[in-house]
C-alpha cells in the first residue's frame, strides 16, 4: 500500500503543478519557489510530517519535500547554534541532495551531447 500511496500522491502533486503551468501565467521558476515555500510552511506548521508518513516518497521527492528538509535543517541548527543557524541550517540539511544533483548532472553532460536551445 505504501507504493500506491506514494504513486498517487506524487502524481497528484505533479498534476496540480501541471495545471498551474497550463492555466496561469506563472513561470516554472516561480512555481518551483512556490512549492519549496509551501513545503517550508507545512513543515513549520507541523503538517508535513503526517503527510510524509502517509505518502512516503510521493511527498519527499517533489520540491515540497526539499522545502521541508530546509525547514528541518534550519530548525535543528537554530537549536544547536542559535541565530547563526538561520543562515547555515538549510545548507547543512540539503547539501547531500544538492551535491548529488550536481554530480549526476555533470555525469549526464559527459555521457550525452548537451546543446543550447536555438
Helices and strands as residue ranges (DSSP letters): H 2-23, H 28-44, H 48-55, H 57-60, H 63-81, G 82-84, H 85-111
